[in-house]
Amino acid sequence: MSVAFQRGTTTGANDLNITVRNPGGSLIDPYRLEYAIFDNTTGVEVLIGSPVNTPNKASLGQYYAPVMIPADANLGDWLIRWTIQETSVDPVYQSVQEFNVIGDGAVVSFTGDPNLDGLIWSLRILLRDSNPDRNYRFRPPASEKFIQGQTQVFGFIWEDEELLEYIYMAVDDFNTRPPVTGIIVSDIAHGGSAQRWRTAVLLRAASFAMFAIALNWIADEFSVGGEEKITVRTDDGEEATLTIEELFSIVHEENMEVVRANLAEAFKRGGLQVKSFNRDTGEVEWKDVKHVLRHNSIRKRILQVSAQDKSVVVTEDHSLFSWKNKVDVKASELSKGDEIVVMDGESVAPAEITEIEELEKREYMYDLSVPGNENFFLESGILAHNSYSISGVSLDIEKSSKYMGMKDQFIGEYDKVVEAAKRSIKIIKGLRQFRYGVGITSALGPLNRPGVQSRRNWVSSGGPSWS
């Protein structure tokens, strides 16, 4: 599937295509399937052409968008947003596929070297990242997530330049482990003498890739609007209602005009609390606020979720809580008619979502870290998921820990391969007689060192002759 197009070209059946399946995995023709094209070269999506376009059908469940790339198109990141409705009574979902518009002389291959490209592809196979689409900026594992049978985001998890960098780092690591040093990537890629170390290097590169993914989840923060109000309580019983943005300024002392010393001091000594929901007991309770966080959200969709007379502004990946089973659900996965958890007095109740509206992008969004319950009530009454955090850095512990576990497994396999291979090299070098080329007359040092029972010393000392 092509994902980089020159100006003036028209996409075909093998380019911007989509496969539609039902939850059982069978190909289907959906009730509704439309697409829109956006120029995203500035980081802000700009609609190009009509917001509603009908794709061409290639076969059952197989469709593609016949798009003519403008001759004056901006070079860089573009995207196609698919709108999908499986049946007339099903909710409407969207899937996003990113592509690139390139100049006439641009080279689609990152390296321009088929041997290096092959090495990168081998690493992709090892990582099970073999989706033929190219994606330039998104955080995994979205490529493997399905909503109502439709893939939400298409593309590779890692870019070519990332994987090549991990390969270089793996070679550097390998060269720090004597007795074999001095190998280079080109020898491995082009069938040189170092090609026998290819598997070991790929295993180490895979561990670097997994580590990077774990760090990605630290960066993939989910947030609420700074204008959202919360009620906090200090450990001496004082309550205050203010916006999260104001609370951030207070606890970090960024804006002295809004600093309230009592709240700042309570936060510093761990005595600032917010209302939270204990899903085990079903009760509303006060819980400590560990961190107040501000996230850069310029690349994220901002949604306003309204539930009856209540509303909240969140990033697309921030979670609210389903009333049915009290589990957290991303805002982008909620639909009109779903029921979410809200606070009614001192207990919880359901509220039906009446509207989900996309707002303009924002530079910053905010969040709290509330250990234990991992959620907090906004002043509107809506229950929001919080950010996990370590030392003030938000972190999706579950997803990050899975990738860290895979990293450790790759390192374990790498260590086994390298240790076994280099042990054999040590043995061979230790037993080899460079002067004679064969035999084991001395494994202790040079042939002519005093005191060594070498072949020459043995013969010259009058010992039995060699047969």
N, C-alpha and C positions, 0 to 999 in steps of 0.2 A: 504494500500500500504506500503510495507516494504521500509525503507530508511536507514537501518543500516544492514550491511552484514558482516559476519565473513569471514576470509581468506579461500580460497578454495571452497566457495559456488558458485552456479550458479543461477542467477536471473531467475525468471519465469514470467508468465503472469500477476501476481498481484504485481510485483515489479517495475522495471523501465519502466513504460508504459506511453503512451501519447494518448490523444484523440484529433482528428483533426476535426474541424468544419469550415464551410464556414461562411461568414459574416452574413448570415441569421440564423445561429445557427444549421444548419443541418449537420449531420455526413457525411463526405466524405472521399474517398481515394485520397490523394494528388498525383500530378504528380511526385513529388520527396520527399522522406523522408529518411534521413540518420542520422547516429549518430556517435559520437566519444567520447571516454572515456578519462578523464584527472585526473591525480593525482595532487591535489591542497593542499597537506598537508603542504607545505612550504610557501603557499601564492602565488606561481608562478605555473601556469598551465603547467603540463608536459604530453604530449600525450602518452597514453598507447595503443600500438597496431596500427591498421590501422586508418588513418584519415577518412576513408569512410567505414561505416558498414551498412548493410541492416537489419532493424528490422523484427521481426516476426509479422504477422497479426493475431489478435484474432478474429476480426469481422469488419464490416464496420466502418471505422474511428478509430478503436481501434488497437494500435500496442504496442509492448514491445521489449525491448532490451535484448537478451539472453547473459548475460555477465558472464564470469567466473572470479571471483575475484582471482588474483594471490595468491599463498600460501605464498609468501614473500612480499605481498603488504604492503606499509606504512600505519600505523594506522592514521586515521584522516579524513579530508575533501577531498572528491572526487567530480567529477561532470560529468554529461553526457550532451553533447551539441548536440541538435537536429537541423538539417537543413531541412527546409520545403519550398516547392514551390507548391502552390495550383494547378495552371495550367501551361502549357508550356510558357505562355506569362506573368505570374505574377512574381513579384520580389521574390527574395529568402530571407527568414527570418530565424532567429535562436532563439531557446528557450533553456534555461538552467535549469537543474534540479540538485540539490545538494544532495549528500548522504554521508554516513559515513562508513568507514571500521573499524571494531571493533575487539578486541582480543577475544580469545575463551571464556574467563571468564567474558566478559563484560555484563553488564545488560542494556538492551535497555531502560527500564523504568528509568526515572531520579530519582524518589524517592524510588522505590522498594516497595512502599506501595500502594496497589490498592485503598484504601480509599482516600489518598492524590491525587493520579492520577485522581480519580473521581472528586475531588474538583477542580483540575486544568482544567479538561475537562468542568465542569460546567461554569467556567470562560470563557473558549473559546467559548462556546455556547452563552453566554451573549454578548461577543465581536464580534460575527459572524465570528470567526476565526476557522472554522470547516473543513478546507481543511485537508484531512488525510495524506498529505505528510509532511515531516519534512524538514525544511530549516534552515541552521545554521547561515548564515550572509547575510541578504539582507534588503533593506529598503523598506517598504510598500509605496504606495499601488500597487507595481508591481504585486502582486499575483492576482489582479483584473483587470489588464490592458490587452487588447487584441490588437493584430496587425493582420489584415486580418483574424480574427477569431481564431488565435492561441494564447494560453496563452504564454506570454513571459517568466515568471518565476513562478515556482511552489513552494508551501510550506506554512507552518505556518508563520504568521507575528511575533508571540512571541515564544520564546523558553520556555520549561517547567520550567527551573530554574528561568527565569524572572517572569513568572506568579506566581510561588510559593513565590517569594520574595515580589511581590505586595500583595499577600494574607497576609503574615506576617506583612507588613506595614499597611494593612487595620485593622488587629486585634490590632496593637499598637495604631492606631488612635482611634479605638472604645473604647479601655480601658482608654483613656484620658477623656472620657465623662461620669461622674458619673450619676446615682448611680450604674450602672452595670459596674464592672471592673473585671479584673483577668481572662477573658476568654482566652483560648489558642486554637491554630489551630487544635490540635489533637482532642479536644472536638467537634469541628465543623465537622471535617472530619469523625470521628468514631461514630457519633450519640450520643454524650454526652449531658449534660444538656444545653450546649451553642449552640446546633444545631439550635435553633429557631432564632439565629442571623445570620444564614448562608447567607440569601439574602442580608442583610445589608452589611455584610463583602464583598461579591462578588461585590456589587455596588461600594464600595469604592476602591476595588482592580482594578475594571475596569477603574476608574478615574485615578489611578496611571499609568495604562497601556497606556491610551490615552496621558497622560502628557509625558511619555517616547517616544511615537511615535512623538509627536511634537518636542521634542528635537532631535530625529533622523533626522528630516528634516533640522535642523540647521547643523548637521554634514554632510549631504549629499550634499557636495559642488560640483559645476560643474566648470571646469577650462579649460584654454588654456595653451599651452606650453610656458615655460619661454623664449624661443628663438624668439617668435612672436614679431614683432616690431609694435610700435604705434607711432603716432605723437602727442605730447602734446604741449599746449600753456599756457604761464603764463599770469596773468592779466595785465602785462605791455607790452604784445605783442610779447614776445620772443617765438619762436618755436624750438622744439628739437625732433629728431627721435631716439628712443632707444628701447631696448627690455624690455618686461614687467619685466623680472627678474632684469635688471639693475634699472628700476624705483622702484621696491620693495626695493632694496638695498639703493637707494637714500632716499626715504621717511622715511624708518625705520632706516637709518644710520647704516646699518649692515656692509657695506664694504666701508671704508673711501677712498679707491682708486678710486671709481667711484662716490663719492659724488659730486654733483653739487649744491652748496649752493643756487643758484637762484631757482632751481626746488624744493628743499626741503623747502625753505622758502615760496614759492608760495603755495605748498601743505598745509603747516601748517596754513596759513591764509585763506585757501579755495579758492585760486586763480589759481588752476591748472585745465586745461580743456582738453577734448579730443573730436574728431569729433563723432557725434552721429546722429541717424535717428529719426525724429519726425514722427511717423506713422499717427498722426492725420492730419498733414499738408503735409506730403510727402516730407519734406525738410531735407537737411543735415545741422546740426547746431553744434556749440560748446557747450558742457555741462560740468559742474563741476565734477571732480573726487573726490568722497567722501572718498573711501578707496582703497588701493591696497592690495590684499589678496594673501596669499600663502597657498595651501591646501595639505595635505598628500594624495597622490593618489595611493599608492602602491597596493591597492586591486581593482583598476579600470582598465577597458580596455582603451587603448589609441588608438585613431583613427586619421589618416591623411586624411582629406577630400580635394580632389582636384577638382576645378571647372575651366575648361579651363586652363588659365595660372596662376591661383591663387590657393593657398592651405593654410590650417590651421591645426595645431595639437591640438586636444581637447580630453577631457575625453568623454566616451560614453554617459554621461548624459548632457553634455553641449549642448546648443541649438544654432543653426543658424536660419536664417529666410527664410521661403518659399516665393518665389516671387509671387505665385498665390494669396495668401490672406494676406501676410505680417505677418503671425503668426510664433511664435517660434516653432521649431521642434528639438527634440533631435538628436544628430549626429547618434546614433545607430538606429534611425528610418528613416534616409535618405537612398536613393537608387541612384544608377547610373542612370542618366537621369533626376533626379529632378532638378528644378531650384531654386537657392537661391539668396538673395539680396546681391549685391555688389555695391561699389561706383565707378562711372564713371565720373571723373572730379569732379564737385560739385553737381552731382545728382546721383540717384540710377538707376541700371539696373539689368537685370537677367543674371545669369551665370549658365550654365548647369554642373552638377556634372559629372566628367569623371571617377573618381576612388575614392574608399574608402578603405584604407589599414590599417590593424591593426599593431601597432608598439609594441615594448617592453615596459613593465610597467616602470613607473617612480616613484621616491620617492615624488617629488613635482611638482605641476602644479600651475598656477597663474591666477588671475582674477582681474577685477576692479569692483567697485560699482559706478554706474552713476545714481543718483536719477532722476526721471522724465521719461526719455525715456527708462531707464533700458537696454541700449545697447551701443555698441561703435564699431567704424570701426578700423580694423587692418590696418597696412601699406600696406598689400597685397590688401586691398579694401574689404575684406569679412566683413560682419556685424555679430558681435557676441553678444549673450545675455550676460548680466552681472550678477553678484551675488547680490541679495538683501542682505543688511547687516544692523545690529544694533550694534553700537559700535565696528565695525570691524569684527563682526561675521556674516558670510553669512547665509542667511535664505530664504527658499522658503515660502513667507508670505501666499500665498493662501492655500497650503497644510497644513502648520503648524497651521494656524488659524482654519481650519476645525477640526483638532484633538483637539485643545484647546477648541473649542466650545463643542465638545462631552464630553470632560473632565468635563466642567462646568455643563453639563446636568446630567452626572452621579453623580456628587457631590450634585446637587440639589435633585435628587431622594434619594440619601443616607441620606441627612439631614432630608428629610421628614419622611423616614422610622424610623430612629433612634429617632427623636424627638417624633413621635407618640408612639413608643414602650416604650421609657424611661419615657415619661409622664405618661403612664399607670402604670409603675412600681412605680413612685413617689406617685401616688394617692393611689395605693394599700398599700404601706408601710406607708403612712401617716394615713390611716384610720384603719390599722390593730391594734388590741389590743392584744399584745403578752401574757398578763397575762390570759386573758379569751378566746382569740382566735376568738371571734366574737363580733359584735356590734360596735357602734360608740359612745363610752362614752367620749373619749377625742382624739382630733387630734392635741393637742397643746404641748404635751410632755409626760414625764414619768407619770405613774399612781399615784405615791406617792409624786409628787412634790407639795410643799405647794401652795395653791391657785387654784389648778386644780380641776375642778368639775368632778372628776372621779366617777366611780360607787361606790367605797368604801367610798369616802368622802360624796357622796350623801346619802348613806345609814346611815353612822355613824352620820351625822348631824341631823338626825331626819326627813329627807324628806320623801316623799311618798315612800312606799315600791314598789319593782319591781314586776310586775305581770308575 
